[in-house]
């Protein structure tokens, strides 16, 4: 096997070293060449990054995988990391969905918009439907929309009434409330 030598031009008088060093041959355990040490280092880095993200808020499995892909982790490392987090119960899409729905209902947003957000976060349709059905039991959309409409309409006192109602209608629709509920609330104001 032929040895290649590379001149160490940056530090020729490095203590304990020579001016000429053998070039790296890519040993399996060499981190620079993707060996076992590199994989364990990447796995540890992926776990640490996942914990950093989860420190701020709960995340869905798809959301976490997407963020790991943005950091250029391999698919194998991402799958191992996600399996580890699921086994240790750090990520659970059902718990995430319940927390997200509760958080968004307090804002308040409508169920239509919350459903759309959960789909964007990559949750299974069955989980979304079950979670929204549970939330719908204690949720009076009509009362919430009427209250929001009154508050918002008070802010629009200086605007002509038709334009104010159009703005109010658009505002409530953007928040994800149902069409019939919004029409009723805007008609009452």
C-alpha positions, 0 to 999 in steps of 0.5 A: 500500500502506497503511503501519501504524504501531505505537508503540514504548512500551517504548523511545520514545527508542531510539537510532537509532529513532523513537517510531513504527515501521512494522509488519512486513509479512511479507516472505518472508525475515523470520524472524518470518513463516516465510520462508526464514531461519526455515526454515534457522534451524529446520533448524539448530535441529533438527539441533542438537537431534538431535545433542544427543540422539545425544550421550547414546545412539544412537536409532532414526529413529522415536524421533528423529522423535518427539522432534523433534515434541515440540519442535514442528518441522514435518514437512518440517524433521523429514524433512530432518533425518532424511535428513541424519542418515541420509546422514551415517550418524548414525542407522542402525536396524540399528546401533541395534538391535544396540547396544540388544540387546547393552546389554539382554542385559548387564542381563540381560533376556530376548529377549521383553522386548527384542523388545517394546522394539525394537517400541516404538522403531519398528524394522522387524520384519525388523531386529528378527528378524535382530538377535535371531536373531544375539543368540540364537546366543551366548545361553544363556537357561536358564543366565542365568535359573537364575543370576538365580533363585538370586540373587533367591531368596537375597534372599527368605529370610525370606519363606514359600517359596510366596510367594517362588517367586511373587515370583521367577516374577513377577520373571523374567517381568517381565524378559522370559524365556520361560515354560518357562525361568522355570518350570524355573528356579523349579522347581529353586530 
